[in-house]
Amino acid sequence: MLRIILLLIVCFSTSLIKAEWLLSDSAKVSFINCEVGSKPYSAFGHSALRFTDSLNKFDVVFNYGAFNASEQDFYLNFIRGSLKFYLVIERVEDFIEGYIMEGRKVTEIPLMLSKTDKQQIFNFLMWNAETENAAYNYNFFDDNCASRLRDVLELKPVNKIQLNYRSNLKTARQLLNEYLSEMPWMKFIFYVLLGYKSDLPVSAKESTFLPHYLRMAILTANDGSRIIAGNEKVILNDNSALIKPSLLTHPIVVISAVLLLLCCGCLANSNKLRVLSTAFILIITGLIGCILCYLWFCTSHTLTAHNLNLLWANPINLLIGLLVIFRSNASMLKYIKFYSAGLVVLGLYTFISPQEFYPAFKMWIPIIGVLIFWCSTKITSPK
């Protein structure tokens, strides 16, 4: 869905074609679908529109996927949901070159539109690509490369295009999981960061925030009288980007190994190891809780709100964990016992919760609860 493109293209792209040009009768427009890659930003694919006009001698791609990685507070703005993305115009060979380097398959669906409709879409995209209009606030679920193209195709032609949305009973989390089987850590992170709303069904139209679902809607789209999509053809047939993840680095293996070490620390006949093991669990869960609270209350992301993972990732744990290291007292140990009992109950709740938890949490959460409860009964406070 995202492809890194230097913002320099924005300044350079408008020289490729002239905004006042009229498309010739031979002009063609097509939907470009880019398959998923092995990097996090390419995990969900990408979409663009291609205009080819042999008479006016241009072959360009309108791409809503550009951003400036060097801008101030880039990563902070991304987390906040206020990152600026841009519509840019690229020569088709430059656009394809990036996917050759990444080893990703690219296909093209010709759109059989009237000359008036082509011109209407072209005029809007040329206006939108101007420096003062090119920027938009990127939102992964609501406003991205696919949803922008969907709206352009539906709203800008004179003869309205009717995209054929397939019925969909899936949730946003289920849709994302379809793409993350080869990226287990990214899948784990999404499970932790996304809240209750991600487990509500999304409409067929809303599912087109994913390029593949937009592609499916376009393949059988019509203009009220006929199918407008031609036969899809392959521009670049390369799937070398897909890499099988190692089982040894899978989050279930890694986190289970960490829990085994913590278990050894808790069961060891050492007050210091028990304190450190308990503090480690509290600090990590507290840090995660602080991140979840920030995403809920301090960003514009809609699907990170109302996150039930806060039931185990309590931000207060961060403070308690730090204090436990330096001086354990009866009040802290009482909090730990109460928290650990809650984790055991939460382990049962994960089976009936309206929010889907990461599958291994059903086992990990009660295990952590038992571990730190055991430690809280054995830790001795300094005199």
C-alpha positions as CSV (number, residue, x, y, z in Angstrom):
1,M,0.0,0.0,0.0
2,L,2.9,2.3,0.7
3,R,5.9,2.9,-1.5
4,I,8.7,5.2,-0.5
5,I,9.1,7.9,-3.1
6,L,11.2,11.0,-2.6
7,L,9.3,14.2,-2.5
8,L,11.6,15.6,-5.2
9,I,9.3,13.9,-7.6
10,V,6.5,16.3,-6.7
11,C,8.6,19.2,-8.0
12,F,9.7,17.4,-11.1
13,S,6.5,15.5,-12.0
14,T,4.4,18.3,-13.3
15,S,6.9,18.9,-16.1
16,L,6.2,15.5,-17.5
17,I,2.9,16.6,-19.0
18,K,1.0,19.8,-19.4
19,A,-2.1,20.4,-17.4
20,E,-3.9,22.0,-20.3
21,W,-3.4,19.1,-22.7
22,L,-6.5,17.5,-24.1
23,L,-6.2,13.7,-24.3
24,S,-6.2,12.3,-27.8
25,D,-8.7,9.7,-29.1
26,S,-6.0,7.1,-28.6
27,A,-5.4,7.9,-24.9
28,K,-5.7,4.9,-22.6
29,V,-6.3,4.7,-18.8
30,S,-5.6,1.7,-16.7
31,F,-5.7,0.6,-13.0
32,I,-2.3,-0.5,-11.7
33,N,-2.2,-3.2,-9.0
34,C,1.1,-3.9,-7.2
35,E,1.3,-7.1,-5.2
36,V,2.6,-7.3,-1.6
37,G,6.3,-7.2,-0.7
38,S,8.5,-8.4,2.1
39,K,8.8,-5.0,3.8
40,P,6.3,-3.6,6.4
41,Y,5.3,-0.7,4.1
42,S,4.6,-3.0,1.2
43,A,2.7,-5.7,3.2
44,F,-0.7,-4.8,1.7
45,G,0.1,-3.9,-1.9
46,H,-0.3,-0.7,-3.8
47,S,-2.6,1.0,-6.3
48,A,-2.2,3.7,-9.0
49,L,-3.6,4.9,-12.2
50,R,-1.8,4.9,-15.6
51,F,-2.5,7.3,-18.5
52,T,-0.9,6.6,-21.9
53,D,-1.3,9.0,-24.8
54,S,0.8,8.1,-27.9
55,L,-0.2,11.3,-29.8
56,N,0.8,13.6,-26.9
57,K,3.8,11.3,-26.2
58,F,3.5,10.5,-22.5
59,D,3.0,7.4,-20.4
60,V,2.7,8.3,-16.8
61,V,1.4,6.9,-13.4
62,F,-0.6,9.0,-10.9
63,N,0.6,7.7,-7.6
64,Y,-1.0,8.7,-4.2
65,G,1.8,6.8,-2.3
66,A,4.6,9.4,-2.0
67,F,5.9,10.8,1.3
68,N,8.9,12.8,2.5
69,A,10.8,10.6,4.9
70,S,13.1,13.5,5.8
71,E,10.4,15.8,7.1
72,Q,10.6,17.0,10.7
73,D,8.9,14.6,13.2
74,F,8.2,12.1,10.4
75,Y,7.8,9.0,12.7
76,L,5.9,11.0,15.3
77,N,3.5,12.3,12.7
78,F,3.0,8.8,11.4
79,I,2.1,7.5,14.9
80,R,-0.2,10.5,15.4
81,G,-2.0,9.9,12.1
82,S,-1.1,13.3,10.8
83,L,1.6,12.3,8.3
84,K,1.4,14.1,4.9
85,F,1.3,11.9,1.8
86,Y,1.3,13.3,-1.8
87,L,0.0,12.6,-5.2
88,V,2.9,12.5,-7.7
89,I,3.2,11.8,-11.4
90,E,5.9,9.4,-12.5
91,R,7.1,8.1,-15.8
92,V,5.9,4.5,-16.0
93,E,9.4,3.1,-16.4
94,D,10.5,4.9,-13.2
95,F,7.4,3.6,-11.3
96,I,8.1,0.0,-12.5
97,E,11.8,0.3,-11.7
98,G,11.0,0.5,-8.0
99,Y,9.0,-2.8,-8.1
100,I,11.8,-4.5,-10.1
101,M,14.2,-3.6,-7.3
102,E,11.7,-4.9,-4.7
103,G,10.8,-8.1,-6.6
104,R,7.1,-7.4,-6.6
105,K,4.5,-8.4,-9.2
106,V,2.6,-5.6,-11.1
107,T,-0.6,-6.0,-13.1
108,E,-2.7,-3.7,-15.2
109,I,-6.4,-3.5,-15.8
110,P,-7.4,-1.4,-18.9
111,L,-10.5,0.8,-18.2
112,M,-12.7,1.3,-21.2
113,L,-14.0,4.7,-20.5
114,S,-15.5,7.4,-22.8
115,K,-13.1,10.2,-23.9
116,T,-15.1,12.6,-21.7
117,D,-14.6,10.4,-18.6
118,K,-10.9,10.0,-19.3
119,Q,-10.5,13.7,-19.7
120,Q,-12.5,14.4,-16.5
121,I,-10.4,12.1,-14.4
122,F,-7.2,13.3,-16.0
123,N,-8.0,17.0,-15.4
124,F,-8.8,16.2,-11.7
125,L,-5.6,14.3,-11.2
126,M,-3.5,17.0,-12.9
127,W,-5.1,19.6,-10.6
128,N,-4.6,17.3,-7.6
129,A,-0.9,16.8,-8.4
130,E,-0.2,20.5,-8.3
131,T,2.1,21.5,-5.4
132,E,-0.6,23.3,-3.4
133,N,-3.1,20.4,-3.8
134,A,-0.9,17.3,-3.7
135,A,-0.7,16.7,0.1
136,Y,-3.3,14.8,2.1
137,N,-3.4,13.4,5.7
138,Y,-2.7,9.8,5.3
139,N,-4.8,7.3,7.2
140,F,-4.1,3.6,6.8
141,F,-7.8,2.6,7.1
142,D,-9.7,5.6,5.8
143,D,-7.5,7.7,3.4
144,N,-4.8,5.9,1.4
145,C,-3.7,5.1,-2.1
146,A,-6.5,2.7,-2.7
147,S,-9.4,4.7,-1.1
148,R,-8.3,7.9,-3.0
149,L,-8.4,6.1,-6.3
150,R,-11.7,4.5,-5.5
151,D,-13.2,8.0,-4.8
152,V,-11.6,9.4,-8.0
153,L,-13.1,6.6,-10.2
154,E,-16.5,6.8,-8.6
155,L,-17.0,10.6,-8.3
156,K,-15.0,12.3,-11.0
157,P,-16.3,10.8,-14.3
158,V,-19.3,12.4,-16.0
159,N,-20.8,9.0,-16.6
160,K,-20.6,7.6,-13.1
161,I,-18.6,4.4,-12.7
162,Q,-20.2,1.8,-10.5
163,L,-17.6,-0.3,-8.7
164,N,-18.8,-3.8,-8.0
165,Y,-18.3,-4.2,-4.2
166,R,-18.3,-7.8,-3.1
167,S,-20.3,-8.7,0.0
168,N,-18.0,-8.8,3.0
169,L,-18.7,-10.1,6.5
170,K,-15.1,-9.8,7.6
171,T,-13.7,-7.5,10.3
172,A,-10.7,-5.1,9.7
173,R,-8.5,-7.4,11.7
174,Q,-9.5,-10.5,9.6
175,L,-8.8,-8.5,6.4
176,L,-5.3,-7.5,7.7
177,N,-4.5,-11.1,8.9
178,E,-5.0,-12.3,5.3
179,Y,-1.8,-10.5,4.4
180,L,0.3,-11.1,7.5
181,S,0.9,-14.9,7.6
182,E,4.5,-14.3,6.3
183,M,5.0,-11.3,8.7
184,P,4.3,-12.8,12.1
185,W,5.8,-9.9,14.1
186,M,3.7,-7.4,12.2
187,K,0.7,-9.5,12.8
188,F,1.5,-9.7,16.5
189,I,1.9,-5.9,16.7
190,F,-1.5,-5.3,15.0
191,Y,-3.1,-7.6,17.5
192,V,-1.7,-5.5,20.3
193,L,-2.3,-2.1,18.9
194,L,-5.7,-2.4,17.4
195,G,-8.7,-2.1,19.7
196,Y,-12.3,-3.3,19.8
197,K,-13.5,-1.5,16.7
198,S,-11.1,-3.5,14.5
199,D,-13.3,-6.5,15.3
200,L,-16.5,-5.0,14.0
201,P,-17.5,-6.0,10.4
202,V,-16.5,-3.6,7.7
203,S,-18.7,-2.9,4.6
204,A,-17.7,-4.1,1.2
205,K,-16.9,-0.6,0.2
206,E,-14.7,0.0,3.3
207,S,-12.7,-3.1,2.6
208,T,-11.3,-1.4,-0.5
209,F,-8.8,0.4,1.7
210,L,-6.8,-2.7,0.7
211,P,-5.6,-2.6,-3.0
212,H,-6.6,-6.2,-3.7
213,Y,-10.2,-5.6,-2.7
214,L,-10.3,-2.4,-4.9
215,R,-8.9,-4.5,-7.7
216,M,-11.7,-7.0,-7.3
217,A,-14.3,-4.2,-7.3
218,I,-12.8,-2.8,-10.5
219,L,-12.6,-6.1,-12.4
220,T,-16.5,-6.2,-12.7
221,A,-17.2,-2.5,-12.5
222,N,-19.6,-0.9,-15.0
223,D,-20.8,2.5,-16.2
224,G,-24.5,1.6,-16.1
225,S,-24.5,-0.2,-19.4
226,R,-21.4,-2.3,-19.7
227,I,-18.4,-3.7,-17.9
228,I,-15.6,-1.1,-18.1
229,A,-12.6,-3.4,-17.1
230,G,-10.6,-5.1,-19.9
231,N,-8.5,-8.2,-19.5
232,E,-5.9,-7.9,-16.7
233,K,-2.4,-8.3,-17.9
234,V,0.9,-8.7,-16.2
235,I,3.4,-5.9,-16.5
236,L,6.0,-7.3,-14.1
237,N,5.9,-11.0,-13.1
238,D,8.2,-11.2,-10.1
239,N,7.4,-12.6,-6.7
240,S,10.9,-12.8,-5.4
241,A,10.1,-10.4,-2.6
242,L,8.1,-13.0,-0.7
243,I,10.4,-14.6,1.9
244,K,9.4,-17.3,4.3
245,P,9.9,-16.3,8.0
246,S,12.1,-18.3,10.2
247,L,10.3,-20.4,12.9
248,L,13.0,-19.5,15.4
249,T,12.2,-15.8,15.2
250,H,8.4,-16.3,15.4
251,P,6.9,-14.2,18.2
252,I,5.3,-17.3,19.8
253,V,8.8,-19.0,20.0
254,V,10.6,-15.8,21.1
255,I,8.1,-14.7,23.8
256,S,7.6,-18.2,25.1
257,A,11.4,-18.5,25.5
258,V,11.4,-15.2,27.4
259,L,8.5,-16.5,29.6
260,L,10.5,-19.7,30.3
261,L,13.5,-17.6,31.5
262,L,11.2,-15.5,33.7
263,C,9.7,-18.7,35.1
264,C,13.2,-19.9,36.0
265,G,13.9,-16.5,37.7
266,C,10.7,-16.7,39.7
267,L,11.3,-20.2,40.8
268,A,14.9,-19.7,41.7
269,N,15.8,-19.6,45.4
270,S,16.9,-15.9,45.0
271,N,14.9,-12.9,46.2
272,K,16.8,-10.7,43.8
273,L,15.9,-12.8,40.8
274,R,12.2,-12.9,41.9
275,V,12.2,-9.1,42.2
276,L,13.9,-8.6,38.8
277,S,11.6,-11.0,37.1
278,T,8.5,-9.4,38.5
279,A,9.8,-5.9,37.8
280,F,10.6,-6.9,34.2
281,I,7.1,-8.1,33.6
282,L,5.5,-5.0,35.2
283,I,7.8,-2.5,33.3
284,I,7.2,-4.2,29.9
285,T,3.4,-4.4,30.3
286,G,3.4,-0.8,31.7
287,L,5.3,0.5,28.7
288,I,3.0,-1.2,26.3
289,G,0.0,0.2,28.2
290,C,1.5,3.8,27.9
291,I,1.7,3.3,24.1
292,L,-1.8,2.0,23.9
293,C,-3.2,4.9,25.9
294,Y,-1.3,7.3,23.6
295,L,-2.7,5.7,20.5
296,W,-6.2,5.8,22.0
297,F,-6.3,9.3,23.3
298,C,-3.6,11.3,21.5
299,T,-3.9,10.3,17.9
300,S,-6.5,10.4,15.1
301,H,-6.4,6.6,14.5
302,T,-10.0,5.3,14.9
303,L,-9.1,1.6,15.2
304,T,-6.6,2.0,18.1
305,A,-9.3,3.3,20.5
306,H,-11.1,1.1,23.1
307,N,-8.3,-1.4,23.3
308,L,-9.0,-4.2,25.7
309,N,-5.3,-5.1,25.8
310,L,-5.1,-2.4,28.4
311,L,-6.6,-5.0,30.8
312,W,-3.2,-6.7,30.9
313,A,-1.0,-3.8,29.8
314,N,-1.8,-1.4,32.7
315,P,0.3,1.8,32.4
316,I,0.5,1.9,36.3
317,N,2.7,-1.2,36.1
318,L,5.5,0.9,34.8
319,L,5.7,2.9,38.0
320,I,5.2,-0.1,40.2
321,G,7.8,-2.1,38.4
322,L,10.4,0.6,38.8
323,L,9.6,1.0,42.5
324,V,9.7,-2.8,43.1
325,I,13.3,-2.8,42.1
326,F,14.4,-0.3,44.7
327,R,12.1,-1.0,47.5
328,S,9.3,-3.6,47.7
329,N,6.7,-3.0,50.4
330,A,3.4,-4.5,51.5
331,S,1.3,-2.1,49.4
332,M,3.2,-2.9,46.2
333,L,3.0,-6.7,46.8
334,K,-0.7,-6.4,47.4
335,Y,-1.1,-4.6,44.1
336,I,0.9,-7.3,42.3
337,K,-1.3,-10.0,43.9
338,F,-4.5,-8.2,42.8
339,Y,-3.1,-7.6,39.3
340,S,-1.9,-11.2,38.9
341,A,-5.4,-12.6,40.0
342,G,-6.9,-10.3,37.4
343,L,-4.6,-11.8,34.7
344,V,-5.9,-15.3,35.5
345,V,-9.5,-14.1,35.1
346,L,-8.5,-12.2,32.0
347,G,-7.1,-15.4,30.5
348,L,-10.6,-16.9,30.7
349,Y,-12.2,-13.7,29.4
350,T,-10.1,-13.8,26.2
351,F,-12.2,-16.7,25.0
352,I,-15.4,-14.7,25.0
353,S,-14.2,-11.1,24.6
354,P,-15.7,-9.0,21.8
355,Q,-12.2,-8.0,20.9
356,E,-10.0,-10.7,19.4
357,F,-6.8,-11.2,21.4
358,Y,-3.6,-12.6,19.9
359,P,-4.2,-16.4,20.1
360,A,-1.2,-17.2,22.3
361,F,-2.4,-14.6,24.8
362,K,-5.0,-17.1,26.0
363,M,-2.1,-19.1,27.4
364,W,0.5,-16.4,28.1
365,I,-1.8,-14.1,30.2
366,P,-2.7,-16.6,32.9
367,I,0.8,-18.0,33.0
368,I,2.2,-14.5,33.7
369,G,-0.5,-14.1,36.3
370,V,0.5,-17.3,38.1
371,L,4.2,-16.4,37.9
372,I,4.0,-13.0,39.4
373,F,1.5,-14.1,42.1
374,W,4.1,-16.8,43.1
375,C,6.8,-14.1,43.2
376,S,4.7,-11.7,45.2
377,T,4.3,-14.4,47.9
378,K,8.0,-15.1,48.1
379,I,9.5,-11.7,47.7
380,T,10.8,-10.3,51.0
381,S,10.8,-6.6,51.6
382,P,14.0,-5.0,52.7
383,K,14.2,-4.2,56.4
